[in-house]
Amino acid sequence: MGVYFATEWEKVVGNGELVNAEESHAPVLADEVITWLQPRSGGRYLDCTVGYGGLAERLLSRTPGDSMVIGIDQDALALEASRNRLRPFGNRVQLIQGNFRDVKQHLAQVGILNVDGAVLDLGVSTPQLSRPERGFSFSENGPLDMRMDQTGSLTAADIVNRWSESDLAWVMFHYGEERYARRIARALVAARKEAPLRTTFDLVEVIRRAIPVRARHGRIHFATRTFQAIRIAVNRELEVLEAALPQLIDVLTVGGRLCVISFHSLEDRIVKQAFRAREAGPSPDVKILTKKPQVATAQELERNPRARSAKLRVLERAA
């Protein structure tokens, strides 16, 4: 099954020039999410990846004054930016630093057991890509970090310098669908014997030398799949998603809806399978509202190329 990977250029630049990432980062499929959530007076809505607060701001602006948003994010920098952005909404906002895999625990922390809607916007954000010191970008030189939660112990440097050749190849093949995974893994092990890989450009250069010349010029940058695979491994993104989805369904009120936006087929497959398994279970308590994932309109793609690979799936909690 093929994967479309949005390039960093699509996410970070518009007319060919770098832009202010915090200002330019637009929530993907925001109007569609709000339409599906059907926010109402007194409603409680959960943004599991609140990021820079763009979606939460729209949701609060379009709902009555007694509704509220609970925002979760593991990125401290993003959460601080979101706090500043959402300050005008006062106590209608509760922000929590943490991972959405612990969503029930986080809600209990603020005295909430159930919500009327939840949103999960997966992947890396434009501001994260635009900061070289975070190590997410192959187009900017920085330390091999890639942690969304910077208190985490595992970094990209740990993976490329310590993991075995077979583990590296497995990660790149399964998480990045990188056809040259074995060649790149072999090259990484050889390179680190000479000196540890410390920067993103160190990693890019090893990948460049490992792959055939013809593979260095294609639709996407040749390092895209490897960088994504390592980022997924650092943050255990697929494991977290699998653990979080049942919890998110559990915390919905009857009639409450869960909206999940994914950016590649690995995530989308997990969401689709989790939704179908719950709907077809021995005691089905959900209804899938999107038989096929919803994608961005041509108008949104023109404004925000990052939306090109986004897929939205929606589920409703039944009685």
C-alpha positions as CSV (number, residue, x, y, z in Angstrom):
1,M,0.0,0.0,0.0
2,G,1.5,3.3,-1.1
3,V,2.1,6.3,1.2
4,Y,2.0,9.9,0.3
5,F,4.4,12.0,2.3
6,A,3.9,15.7,2.2
7,T,7.3,17.4,1.7
8,E,8.7,19.9,4.0
9,W,8.4,22.5,1.3
10,E,4.7,21.9,1.1
11,K,4.4,22.3,4.9
12,V,6.8,25.2,5.5
13,V,6.7,27.4,2.4
14,G,4.1,28.9,0.2
15,N,5.6,31.0,-2.6
16,G,9.1,29.6,-2.2
17,E,10.0,31.7,0.8
18,L,10.2,30.6,4.4
19,V,7.4,32.0,6.5
20,N,6.7,32.6,10.1
21,A,5.7,29.1,11.1
22,E,3.6,29.9,14.2
23,E,1.6,32.4,12.2
24,S,1.3,30.3,9.0
25,H,0.4,27.0,10.6
26,A,-3.2,26.5,9.7
27,P,-5.3,23.6,11.1
28,V,-6.1,21.2,8.4
29,L,-9.8,20.4,7.6
30,A,-10.9,22.7,10.4
31,D,-14.2,23.6,8.9
32,E,-15.0,20.0,8.2
33,V,-14.1,19.0,11.8
34,I,-16.4,21.7,13.3
35,T,-19.2,20.7,11.0
36,W,-18.9,17.1,12.1
37,L,-18.6,18.0,15.8
38,Q,-21.8,20.0,15.8
39,P,-20.8,22.1,18.8
40,R,-23.6,23.1,21.1
41,S,-24.2,25.2,24.2
42,G,-22.6,23.7,27.3
43,G,-20.6,21.2,25.3
44,R,-17.2,20.0,26.3
45,Y,-14.7,19.3,23.5
46,L,-11.3,17.7,23.6
47,D,-8.5,18.7,21.3
48,C,-5.9,15.9,21.8
49,T,-3.2,17.6,19.8
50,V,-4.0,21.3,20.5
51,G,-0.6,22.5,19.1
52,Y,-0.7,26.2,18.4
53,G,-4.4,26.5,19.2
54,G,-5.7,27.2,15.7
55,L,-8.5,24.6,15.8
56,A,-9.4,25.3,19.4
57,E,-9.7,29.0,18.7
58,R,-12.1,28.3,15.8
59,L,-14.2,25.9,17.9
60,L,-14.5,28.3,20.8
61,S,-15.3,31.2,18.5
62,R,-18.1,29.4,16.8
63,T,-19.8,28.0,20.0
64,P,-21.8,29.6,22.8
65,G,-20.0,31.2,25.7
66,D,-20.6,28.3,28.1
67,S,-18.9,25.6,26.0
68,M,-15.3,24.7,26.7
69,V,-12.2,23.0,25.1
70,I,-9.8,20.8,26.9
71,G,-6.5,20.8,25.0
72,I,-3.7,18.3,25.4
73,D,-0.2,18.5,23.9
74,Q,3.2,17.0,24.8
75,D,5.1,19.8,23.2
76,A,5.8,22.4,25.9
77,L,6.6,25.2,23.3
78,A,3.4,24.6,21.4
79,L,1.3,24.5,24.6
80,E,2.7,27.8,25.7
81,A,1.9,29.4,22.3
82,S,-1.6,27.9,22.5
83,R,-2.0,29.3,26.0
84,N,-1.2,32.8,24.8
85,R,-3.5,32.5,21.8
86,L,-6.4,31.2,23.7
87,R,-6.1,33.5,26.7
88,P,-9.1,35.7,25.6
89,F,-11.4,32.7,26.2
90,G,-10.5,32.6,29.9
91,N,-11.8,29.6,31.8
92,R,-13.5,28.1,28.7
93,V,-10.0,26.6,28.1
94,Q,-8.2,23.9,30.0
95,L,-4.7,23.1,28.7
96,I,-2.8,20.0,29.8
97,Q,0.8,19.0,29.0
98,G,0.9,15.3,28.3
99,N,0.5,12.5,25.7
100,F,-3.0,11.7,24.4
101,R,-2.4,8.0,25.1
102,D,-3.3,8.9,28.7
103,V,-6.4,10.8,27.8
104,K,-8.6,9.3,30.6
105,Q,-6.1,10.3,33.2
106,H,-5.7,13.8,31.8
107,L,-9.5,14.4,31.8
108,A,-9.7,13.1,35.4
109,Q,-7.0,15.6,36.3
110,V,-9.5,18.5,35.4
111,G,-12.5,16.7,36.9
112,I,-14.1,15.6,33.6
113,L,-15.2,12.1,32.8
114,N,-16.9,12.6,29.4
115,V,-16.8,15.0,26.4
116,D,-19.2,15.8,23.6
117,G,-16.6,15.6,20.9
118,A,-12.9,15.0,20.4
119,V,-10.3,15.7,17.7
120,L,-7.0,14.0,17.0
121,D,-4.8,15.8,14.4
122,L,-1.8,13.5,13.9
123,G,1.7,14.1,12.6
124,V,4.3,16.9,12.9
125,S,3.4,20.6,12.7
126,T,4.9,23.3,10.6
127,P,6.4,25.1,13.6
128,Q,8.1,21.9,14.7
129,L,9.6,21.4,11.2
130,S,10.7,25.1,11.1
131,R,12.8,24.9,14.2
132,P,16.2,23.4,13.4
133,E,17.0,22.8,17.0
134,R,14.1,20.3,17.2
135,G,15.8,18.0,14.6
136,F,12.6,17.2,12.6
137,S,13.8,18.8,9.4
138,F,16.0,17.4,6.7
139,S,16.3,20.8,5.0
140,E,17.7,22.6,8.1
141,N,20.7,21.5,10.0
142,G,20.2,20.7,13.7
143,P,20.7,18.1,16.4
144,L,19.3,14.6,15.8
145,D,16.5,15.0,18.3
146,M,12.9,14.6,16.9
147,R,11.2,14.4,20.3
148,M,7.8,15.9,20.4
149,D,8.0,15.7,24.2
150,Q,11.5,17.0,25.0
151,T,11.5,15.4,28.4
152,G,11.5,12.0,26.7
153,S,14.7,10.0,26.9
154,L,14.9,8.5,23.4
155,T,16.2,10.7,20.6
156,A,16.9,10.2,16.9
157,A,20.6,10.2,17.7
158,D,20.1,7.2,20.0
159,I,18.4,5.3,17.2
160,V,20.8,5.9,14.4
161,N,23.9,5.5,16.6
162,R,22.8,2.5,18.8
163,W,20.2,0.4,17.2
164,S,21.2,-2.7,15.3
165,E,21.3,-2.8,11.5
166,S,18.2,-5.1,11.4
167,D,16.2,-2.9,13.7
168,L,17.1,0.2,11.7
169,A,16.0,-1.5,8.5
170,W,12.8,-2.7,10.0
171,V,11.8,0.7,11.2
172,M,12.6,2.4,7.9
173,F,10.7,-0.3,5.9
174,H,7.7,-0.6,8.1
175,Y,7.3,3.0,9.3
176,G,8.6,4.8,6.2
177,E,8.0,2.2,3.5
178,E,11.5,3.0,2.4
179,R,12.5,0.7,-0.5
180,Y,16.2,1.1,0.3
181,A,15.8,0.5,4.0
182,R,18.5,-2.3,4.1
183,R,21.0,-0.2,2.2
184,I,20.5,2.8,4.4
185,A,20.7,0.8,7.6
186,R,23.9,-0.8,6.4
187,A,25.3,2.6,5.6
188,L,24.3,4.0,9.0
189,V,26.1,1.3,10.8
190,A,29.2,1.8,8.7
191,A,29.2,5.6,9.1
192,R,28.8,5.5,12.9
193,K,31.9,3.3,13.2
194,E,33.9,6.3,11.9
195,A,32.1,8.9,14.1
196,P,28.7,9.2,15.7
197,L,26.0,10.9,13.7
198,R,25.1,14.1,15.5
199,T,23.1,16.3,13.1
200,T,20.3,16.1,10.6
201,F,22.7,16.9,7.8
202,D,24.9,14.0,8.9
203,L,21.9,11.7,8.5
204,V,20.9,13.2,5.1
205,E,24.4,12.7,3.8
206,V,24.5,9.0,4.8
207,I,21.1,8.5,3.1
208,R,22.3,10.3,0.0
209,R,25.3,8.1,-0.4
210,A,23.4,4.9,0.4
211,I,20.7,5.2,-2.3
212,P,21.1,5.0,-6.1
213,V,21.8,8.2,-7.9
214,R,18.4,8.0,-9.7
215,A,16.6,7.9,-6.4
216,R,18.0,11.2,-5.2
217,H,15.7,13.2,-7.5
218,G,12.0,12.4,-7.3
219,R,8.6,13.6,-6.3
220,I,9.7,13.9,-2.7
221,H,13.0,14.5,-1.0
222,F,15.1,11.3,-0.8
223,A,15.4,11.6,3.1
224,T,11.6,12.0,3.7
225,R,10.8,8.4,4.4
226,T,13.8,7.8,6.7
227,F,13.2,10.9,8.7
228,Q,9.5,10.1,9.1
229,A,10.3,6.5,10.2
230,I,12.8,7.6,12.8
231,R,10.4,10.3,14.1
232,I,7.6,7.7,14.5
233,A,10.0,5.4,16.3
234,V,11.3,8.2,18.6
235,N,7.7,9.2,19.6
236,R,6.2,5.7,19.4
237,E,3.4,7.3,17.4
238,L,1.7,4.2,16.1
239,E,1.7,2.5,19.5
240,V,0.3,5.6,21.1
241,L,-2.5,5.9,18.5
242,E,-3.5,2.3,18.9
243,A,-3.7,2.8,22.7
244,A,-5.6,6.1,22.6
245,L,-8.4,5.3,20.1
246,P,-10.4,3.0,22.4
247,Q,-10.1,5.5,25.3
248,L,-11.2,8.4,23.1
249,I,-14.4,6.4,22.2
250,D,-15.0,5.5,25.8
251,V,-15.0,9.1,27.0
252,L,-17.5,10.3,24.4
253,T,-21.1,11.0,25.5
254,V,-23.9,9.4,23.6
255,G,-24.0,11.3,20.3
256,G,-20.5,12.6,20.8
257,R,-18.2,12.4,17.8
258,L,-14.5,11.6,17.4
259,C,-12.7,13.2,14.4
260,V,-9.2,11.8,13.5
261,I,-7.0,13.4,10.9
262,S,-4.1,11.3,9.6
263,F,-1.4,12.2,7.1
264,H,-0.2,8.8,5.9
265,S,-1.5,5.3,5.3
266,L,0.0,3.7,8.4
267,E,-2.0,6.0,10.7
268,D,-5.1,5.9,8.5
269,R,-5.1,2.1,8.5
270,I,-5.0,2.0,12.3
271,V,-7.9,4.4,12.6
272,K,-10.0,2.6,10.0
273,Q,-9.4,-0.8,11.6
274,A,-10.1,0.5,15.1
275,F,-13.3,2.2,14.0
276,R,-14.5,-0.9,12.1
277,A,-13.6,-3.3,15.0
278,R,-15.6,-1.2,17.5
279,E,-18.6,-0.9,15.1
280,A,-18.6,-4.7,14.4
281,G,-17.8,-5.8,18.0
282,P,-20.0,-8.0,20.2
283,S,-21.6,-5.0,21.8
284,P,-21.4,-2.3,19.1
285,D,-21.7,1.2,20.6
286,V,-20.5,3.4,17.7
287,K,-21.5,4.3,14.2
288,I,-18.9,5.2,11.5
289,L,-20.0,8.4,9.8
290,T,-17.4,8.5,7.1
291,K,-17.4,5.4,5.0
292,K,-14.5,6.8,3.1
293,P,-12.1,9.4,4.6
294,Q,-12.9,13.0,3.8
295,V,-10.1,15.0,2.1
296,A,-9.4,18.7,1.7
297,T,-11.2,20.8,-0.9
298,A,-9.4,22.4,-3.8
299,Q,-9.8,25.8,-2.1
300,E,-8.1,24.6,1.1
301,L,-5.3,22.9,-0.9
302,E,-4.6,26.3,-2.6
303,R,-4.4,28.0,0.8
304,N,-2.7,25.2,2.7
305,P,-0.7,22.6,0.6
306,R,-0.1,20.6,3.9
307,A,-3.7,19.4,3.6
308,R,-2.8,17.4,0.5
309,S,-2.3,14.1,2.3
310,A,-4.8,14.7,5.1
311,K,-7.6,12.2,5.7
312,L,-10.5,12.7,8.1
313,R,-12.5,9.9,9.6
314,V,-15.4,10.4,12.0
315,L,-17.2,8.1,14.4
316,E,-20.2,8.7,16.6
317,R,-20.9,7.2,20.0
318,A,-24.2,5.3,20.0
319,A,-26.5,4.4,22.9
